[in-house]
């Protein structure tokens, strides 16, 4: 299983870098074996983090007023809708943890990479994600918040 994880992980990294590596929301694709991280974000989310850090340096309570990074959260929601369980890391919400099973096949990895690539094609900036979040939340609100 360790050798398979190493080979499958190298394949996954190669496919992810080829498919999404130049996307404007992708900062880095990294990993070892089948533990892969895709760092997402824009200058806007970096600015929000900077504002939060500055506020926190002034007052810990004020630092909590800055919005957290949101790109990773929204992409993980979209992946869940596509049938893939993926979540942001605990301390870096704009880094997606990709942890497929050790027995995953190359066609299954290809399907995941294509799903992630298709989702990212919908978003070229943080503004497009904010718009989508707003529209979808308004639709849910109109339905009485039923999911």
C-alpha positions as CSV (number, residue, x, y, z in Angstrom):
1,X,0.0,0.0,0.0
2,X,2.9,2.4,0.7
3,X,4.3,1.9,-2.7
4,X,0.9,2.3,-4.3
5,X,0.2,5.5,-2.3
6,X,3.6,6.9,-3.5
7,X,2.8,6.1,-7.2
8,X,-0.8,7.2,-7.0
9,X,0.2,10.4,-5.2
10,X,2.8,11.3,-7.8
11,X,0.1,10.7,-10.5
12,X,-2.4,12.9,-8.7
13,X,0.0,15.7,-8.2
14,X,1.0,15.6,-11.8
15,X,-2.6,15.7,-13.0
16,X,-3.6,18.4,-10.6
17,X,-0.7,20.6,-11.5
18,X,-1.4,20.1,-15.2
19,X,-5.2,20.8,-14.9
20,X,-5.4,23.6,-12.3
21,X,-1.8,24.7,-11.6
22,X,-2.1,27.9,-13.6
23,X,-5.6,28.9,-12.4
24,X,-5.7,32.3,-10.8
25,X,-7.2,31.0,-7.6
26,X,-4.6,28.3,-7.2
27,X,-1.4,29.3,-5.3
28,X,0.2,25.9,-4.9
29,X,-0.4,22.2,-5.3
30,X,1.7,20.1,-2.9
31,X,1.8,16.8,-1.2
32,X,3.4,13.5,-0.4
33,X,1.9,10.3,-1.3
34,X,-1.9,10.5,-1.3
35,X,-1.9,13.4,1.2
36,X,-2.3,16.4,-1.1
37,X,-3.0,20.0,-0.4
38,X,-4.3,22.6,-2.9
39,X,-3.7,26.1,-1.6
40,X,-6.3,28.5,-2.9
41,X,-6.8,32.2,-2.6
42,X,-6.3,35.5,-4.2
43,X,-4.8,38.8,-3.4
44,X,-8.2,39.7,-1.9
45,X,-8.2,36.8,0.5
46,X,-4.6,37.6,1.4
47,X,-5.6,41.2,2.1
48,X,-8.4,40.0,4.3
49,X,-5.9,37.8,6.3
50,X,-3.6,40.8,6.6
51,X,-6.4,43.0,7.9
52,X,-7.3,40.3,10.5
53,X,-3.6,40.0,11.6
54,X,-3.3,43.8,11.9
55,X,-6.6,44.0,13.9
56,X,-5.4,41.2,16.1
57,X,-2.2,43.0,16.8
58,X,-4.2,45.9,18.0
59,X,-6.7,43.9,20.0
60,X,-7.4,40.2,20.1
61,X,-11.1,40.9,20.2
62,X,-10.9,43.2,17.1
63,X,-9.0,40.5,15.1
64,X,-12.1,38.3,15.2
65,X,-14.0,41.0,13.3
66,X,-12.0,40.3,10.1
67,X,-13.6,37.7,7.8
68,X,-11.8,34.4,7.5
69,X,-10.6,33.1,4.1
70,X,-13.5,31.6,2.3
71,X,-12.3,30.2,-1.1
72,X,-11.4,26.8,0.3
73,X,-14.7,26.5,2.2
74,X,-16.8,27.3,-0.9
75,X,-14.8,25.0,-3.2
76,X,-15.2,22.1,-0.7
77,X,-19.0,22.7,-0.7
78,X,-19.0,22.5,-4.5
79,X,-16.9,19.3,-4.4
80,X,-19.4,17.8,-1.9
81,X,-22.2,18.6,-4.3
82,X,-20.2,16.8,-7.0
83,X,-19.8,13.7,-4.8
84,X,-16.3,14.3,-3.4
85,X,-15.6,14.7,0.3
86,X,-12.8,17.2,0.7
87,X,-12.4,19.8,3.4
88,X,-10.1,22.7,4.2
89,X,-7.3,22.2,6.7
90,X,-8.0,23.1,10.3
91,X,-5.8,26.2,10.5
92,X,-5.6,27.2,6.9
93,X,-9.1,27.4,5.5
94,X,-7.8,28.1,2.0
95,X,-5.9,24.9,1.8
96,X,-8.0,21.9,0.6
97,X,-7.0,18.5,2.1
98,X,-7.2,15.8,-0.5
99,X,-6.9,12.4,1.1
100,X,-8.2,9.7,-1.3
101,X,-8.2,6.0,-0.2
102,X,-5.0,4.1,-0.8
103,X,-6.9,1.8,-3.1
104,X,-8.0,4.5,-5.5
105,X,-7.6,4.0,-9.2
106,X,-6.2,6.3,-11.8
107,X,-9.6,6.7,-13.6
108,X,-11.1,7.7,-10.2
109,X,-8.2,10.2,-9.6
110,X,-8.8,11.6,-13.2
111,X,-12.5,12.0,-12.4
112,X,-11.7,14.0,-9.2
113,X,-9.2,16.2,-11.0
114,X,-11.7,16.9,-13.7
115,X,-14.4,17.7,-11.2
116,X,-12.2,20.1,-9.3
117,X,-11.0,21.7,-12.6
118,X,-14.6,22.2,-13.7
119,X,-15.6,23.8,-10.5
120,X,-12.6,26.2,-10.6
121,X,-13.5,27.1,-14.2
122,X,-16.7,28.7,-12.8
123,X,-14.5,31.0,-10.6
124,X,-11.8,33.3,-11.9
125,X,-11.7,35.6,-8.8
126,X,-12.9,35.8,-5.3
127,X,-15.7,38.2,-6.5
128,X,-17.2,35.5,-8.7
129,X,-17.3,33.2,-5.6
130,X,-18.9,35.9,-3.5
131,X,-21.5,36.4,-6.1
132,X,-22.3,32.7,-6.3
133,X,-22.5,32.4,-2.5
134,X,-24.8,35.4,-2.4
135,X,-27.1,34.1,-5.1
136,X,-27.3,30.6,-3.7
137,X,-27.9,31.8,-0.1
138,X,-30.7,34.1,-1.3
139,X,-32.3,31.1,-3.1
140,X,-32.1,29.1,0.1
141,X,-33.5,31.9,2.1
142,X,-36.4,32.2,-0.4
143,X,-37.1,28.5,0.2
144,X,-37.2,29.0,4.0
145,X,-33.6,27.8,4.4
146,X,-34.4,24.3,3.3
147,X,-31.5,22.3,2.1
